[in-house]
Amino acid sequence: MLVLGAGFGGLELSTRLSEELDADVDVTLIDQADAFVFGFSKLDVMFGKRTPESVRLRYEDITTPRCGSGRKPSPRSIPKLGAS
């Protein structure tokens, strides 16, 4: 199973699929970034309470054997829908 986009929806969907379907399916999460930052954490960075790196949740740190992650390919390598 391929999940495109690792916002809240993509993270939740890939987690549920990997937990509920377990060995029946491999889940791969693709996103343009290699990490996620929760919105409220950005305020801590803005006001100097935390560093940008300390609030980043790296996808590779939250993967399981049945749920992997990857970065999306360059936009030039993705054909547009309807293009021949």
C-alpha positions as CSV (number, residue, x, y, z in Angstrom):
1,M,0.0,0.0,0.0
2,L,1.4,3.4,-0.9
3,V,0.3,6.5,1.0
4,L,1.3,9.8,-0.6
5,G,1.7,12.7,1.8
6,A,2.8,12.6,5.4
7,G,0.6,15.3,7.0
8,F,-1.7,14.4,9.8
9,G,-3.9,12.3,7.5
10,G,-1.1,10.4,5.8
11,L,0.5,9.6,9.2
12,E,-2.7,8.5,10.7
13,L,-3.7,6.4,7.7
14,S,-0.3,4.6,7.4
15,T,-0.3,3.9,11.1
16,R,-3.8,2.4,11.1
17,L,-3.1,0.4,8.0
18,S,0.1,-1.1,9.3
19,E,-1.5,-1.9,12.7
20,E,-4.9,-3.3,11.5
21,L,-3.7,-5.2,8.4
22,D,-0.3,-6.2,10.0
23,A,1.2,-9.0,7.9
24,D,-1.4,-8.7,5.1
25,V,0.1,-5.6,3.5
26,D,3.3,-3.5,3.4
27,V,2.7,0.2,3.8
28,T,5.0,2.8,2.3
29,L,4.6,6.5,3.2
30,I,6.0,9.0,0.6
31,D,6.5,12.7,1.4
32,Q,8.5,15.6,-0.1
33,A,10.2,16.0,3.3
34,D,12.1,13.6,5.5
35,A,10.4,14.8,8.7
36,F,7.2,16.2,10.2
37,V,6.9,19.2,12.5
38,F,3.7,19.6,14.6
39,G,2.3,23.1,14.2
40,F,2.5,24.3,17.8
41,S,6.2,23.2,18.0
42,K,7.0,26.0,15.5
43,L,6.1,28.6,18.1
44,D,8.7,27.1,20.5
45,V,11.3,27.5,17.7
46,M,10.1,31.1,17.0
47,F,10.5,32.2,20.6
48,G,13.9,30.4,21.1
49,K,12.7,27.7,23.5
50,R,13.6,24.9,21.1
51,T,15.8,24.3,18.1
52,P,14.4,23.4,14.7
53,E,16.0,20.0,14.8
54,S,14.6,19.2,18.2
55,V,11.0,19.6,17.0
56,R,11.4,17.5,13.8
57,L,9.9,14.0,13.9
58,R,11.9,12.1,11.3
59,Y,9.9,9.6,9.4
60,E,12.6,7.0,9.5
61,D,12.5,7.1,13.3
62,I,8.8,6.1,13.4
63,T,8.7,3.4,10.8
64,T,8.0,-0.3,11.6
65,P,8.9,-3.5,9.8
66,R,5.5,-3.3,8.0
67,C,5.5,0.5,7.4
68,G,8.4,2.2,5.7
69,S,9.0,5.7,4.5
70,G,10.6,7.4,1.6
71,R,11.1,10.8,-0.1
72,K,9.1,11.6,-3.1
73,P,10.9,11.6,-6.5
74,S,11.7,14.8,-8.3
75,P,8.6,16.4,-9.9
76,R,10.3,16.0,-13.2
77,S,10.2,12.2,-12.9
78,I,6.4,12.1,-12.2
79,P,4.3,12.1,-15.3
80,K,1.2,14.4,-15.3
81,L,-2.2,12.7,-15.4
82,G,-3.5,12.6,-18.9
83,A,-0.1,13.2,-20.5
84,S,0.8,10.9,-23.3
